[in-house]
Amino acid sequence: MDETDTNSAHRFRLTVAYDGRPWVGWQSQVGGDTVQDQLLAALQTIHPGITAVQGSGRTDAGVSAIGQIAHFDAPAEASLDAGAWLRALNTRLPSSIRVMDSAQTDPDFHARFSAIGKTYRYRLWTGPVLPPLEAGLAWHVPRLGDRDLLETALDCFRGRHDFRAFSANRGDGKDEQRDTVREIFEISVESGADWLEITFTGEGFLYKMVRFLVGSAVRAAQGKLEIGTIFSLLKGVRGSEKAPYCAPADGLTLVSVRYPPT
């Protein structure tokens, strides 16, 4: 296992929600200004023997979550049950981070490696003025353009494709070898008078992939990107070329993570 000897530990699964605006992402970084760092620090104030907390995957700076999943191993002498862990953590975490659910789980459960799917939602504000309470939580696009073209572009992304052109390089020396084929099961669009939300459900998503998909669909709706170019990028016709538009982190939320039934 990745944290402690499970013969003397209990594994807990957490559902974590956070406002991404104050944080530089999920993944731990020097300085501690990430959600993972804050969660681990809170765990260690309860029991210093907890050495790690694992998430289902990274979210970028500014990206929020209502259903991030994490797990940690608690030493046997930490005799708190799942409800006590939830209460104890929420008294120690910043108000922009909350544990919404806690449950003891099997020792072989892994928040990242056991996951079989994720759902993300992207919110756009299409009214002429962005309300202050939407700032940082929606991409302001007052001239969205042709809604039918937006949905045509989104239709291109359904199914199994190589999304290399619709992802960002991490610069970690593994970009050329990384598997970039993913399947998107469902894309849905909901809208109101001044807003629009696009929800993506798939087996997994690459670095900044949802933001590239949204950016490309919006630019297609505005007449700034041809549908044929989207098809070419999906088929790798343009080689190492990347899609030219990446939506901002504002508006992106990790909604849920799916696991095999138990």
Backbone hydrogen bonds, N-H to C=O, Kabsch-Sander energy under -0.5 kcal/mol:
donor,donor_aa,acceptor,acceptor_aa,energy
6,T,4,T,-0.5
8,S,5,D,-2.0
9,A,6,T,-0.9
10,H,74,A,-2.6
11,R,105,T,-0.5
12,F,72,F,-2.7
13,R,103,A,-3.4
14,L,70,A,-3.4
15,T,101,D,-2.4
16,V,14,L,-0.6
16,V,68,Q,-3.4
17,A,98,R,-3.0
18,Y,65,A,-2.6
19,D,96,S,-2.3
20,G,18,Y,-0.7
23,W,20,G,-1.2
24,V,33,D,-2.7
26,W,59,T,-2.3
32,G,29,Q,-2.1
35,V,25,G,-2.1
36,Q,26,W,-2.0
38,Q,34,T,-2.1
39,L,35,V,-2.5
40,L,36,Q,-2.5
41,A,37,D,-2.5
42,A,38,Q,-2.0
43,L,39,L,-2.3
44,Q,40,L,-2.5
45,T,41,A,-1.2
46,I,42,A,-0.9
46,I,43,L,-0.7
47,H,43,L,-2.5
50,I,47,H,-1.7
51,T,49,G,-0.6
54,Q,71,H,-2.5
56,S,69,I,-1.7
62,G,20,G,-1.1
62,G,23,W,-1.2
63,V,60,D,-2.2
64,S,252,L,-2.2
65,A,18,Y,-2.3
66,I,254,L,-2.7
67,G,254,L,-1.5
68,Q,16,V,-1.9
70,A,14,L,-2.3
71,H,54,Q,-2.3
72,F,12,F,-1.7
73,D,52,A,-0.5
74,A,10,H,-3.2
74,A,72,F,-0.5
76,A,8,S,-2.6
78,A,75,P,-2.2
79,S,77,E,-1.4
85,W,81,D,-2.1
86,L,82,A,-2.0
87,R,83,G,-2.2
88,A,84,A,-2.7
89,L,85,W,-2.6
90,N,86,L,-2.2
91,T,87,R,-1.1
92,R,89,L,-1.5
93,L,89,L,-1.7
97,I,94,P,-2.1
98,R,17,A,-2.8
100,M,15,T,-2.9
100,M,98,R,-0.7
101,D,15,T,-1.2
103,A,13,R,-2.0
105,T,11,R,-2.8
109,F,106,D,-1.7
114,S,110,H,-2.1
115,A,112,R,-0.9
116,I,258,R,-3.0
117,G,258,R,-1.1
118,K,202,G,-2.7
119,T,256,S,-2.4
120,Y,200,F,-2.6
121,R,253,T,-2.5
122,Y,198,I,-2.9
123,R,251,G,-1.9
124,L,196,L,-3.3
125,W,139,W,-2.5
126,T,124,L,-0.6
126,T,194,D,-2.3
127,G,194,D,-1.3
134,E,131,P,-2.0
135,A,131,P,-0.6
135,A,132,P,-1.1
136,G,138,A,-0.5
137,L,134,E,-2.3
138,A,134,E,-0.9
139,W,123,R,-2.1
140,H,138,A,-0.6
141,V,125,W,-2.7
141,V,139,W,-0.8
146,D,221,A,-2.7
147,R,145,G,-0.7
150,L,146,D,-1.9
151,E,147,R,-2.2
152,T,148,D,-2.2
153,A,149,L,-2.5
154,L,150,L,-2.2
155,D,151,E,-2.1
156,C,152,T,-1.0
156,C,153,A,-0.7
157,F,153,A,-0.6
157,F,154,L,-1.3
158,R,154,L,-0.5
158,R,155,D,-1.0
159,G,184,I,-2.5
161,H,159,G,-0.5
161,H,182,R,-2.3
162,D,234,L,-0.7
163,F,161,H,-0.8
163,F,180,T,-2.6
166,F,163,F,-1.3
167,S,164,R,-1.1
168,A,207,Y,-2.5
178,R,174,K,-1.4
182,R,161,H,-2.3
182,R,180,T,-0.5
184,I,159,G,-2.5
185,F,183,E,-0.6
185,F,201,T,-1.7
186,E,201,T,-1.9
188,S,199,T,-2.2
190,E,197,E,-2.5
192,G,195,W,-2.5
196,L,124,L,-2.4
197,E,190,E,-3.3
198,I,122,Y,-2.7
199,T,188,S,-2.8
200,F,120,Y,-2.9
201,T,186,E,-2.6
202,G,118,K,-2.3
203,E,183,E,-2.3
209,M,206,L,-2.1
212,F,208,K,-2.0
213,L,209,M,-2.4
214,V,210,V,-2.6
215,G,211,R,-2.5
216,S,212,F,-2.4
217,A,213,L,-2.3
218,V,214,V,-2.6
219,R,215,G,-2.2
220,A,216,S,-2.1
221,A,217,A,-2.1
222,Q,218,V,-1.6
223,G,220,A,-1.5
224,K,219,R,-3.0
225,L,219,R,-0.8
230,I,226,E,-1.4
231,F,227,I,-2.1
232,S,228,G,-2.2
233,L,229,T,-2.4
234,L,230,I,-2.2
235,K,231,F,-1.9
236,G,233,L,-0.8
237,V,232,S,-2.1
238,R,232,S,-0.6
239,G,236,G,-1.7
241,E,238,R,-1.8
243,A,165,A,-3.4
247,A,211,R,-2.5
251,G,136,G,-0.6
252,L,249,A,-2.2
253,T,121,R,-2.4
254,L,64,S,-2.3
255,V,119,T,-2.4
255,V,253,T,-0.7
256,S,119,T,-1.4
258,R,117,G,-3.6
